[in-house]
Amino acid sequence: MSHTPHELADDFPEAKERISELKRTSPHFSKLADRYHEINRAIHRMEERIEPVADVTELALRRERIMLKDQLYAMMQPSGFSRAS
């Protein structure tokens, strides 16, 4: 079994506690994180040719993953919840 790259805790090891805290306390963060992990694992399956798809589908998922990661990263920052979500 191979390790799925780009998991949030792996990409942001300094924020592991913050990620856990936000998953427990913020339904919005938790929902975005769940979607991120769902997409990330799907992309990994595509890369490993477990579930091959059309290039356009993979590209769309990669773009969504980047947008989600940016949103999640912003929410992990100390001022992450100062703006309306």
VENPE-V428328 format. One line per field, one symbol per residue. phi: phi as a letter, one per 40 degrees, with the letter a starting at -180 (. if undefined). burial: I if it has 16 or more other ideal C-beta (glycine too) atoms within 10 Angstrom, else O. A space follows every 10 residues. Layout:
phi->???
burial->???
This chain:
phi->.ccccgcdcc cbccbdcccc ccccbbdccc cccccdcccd ccccccccgc bcbcdccccc cccccccccc cccccccdcd bcccb
burial->OOOOOOOIOO OOOOIOOIIO OIIOOIOOIO OIIOOIIOII OIIIOIOOOO OOOOOOOOOO IOOOIOOIIO IIOOIIOOOI OOOOO
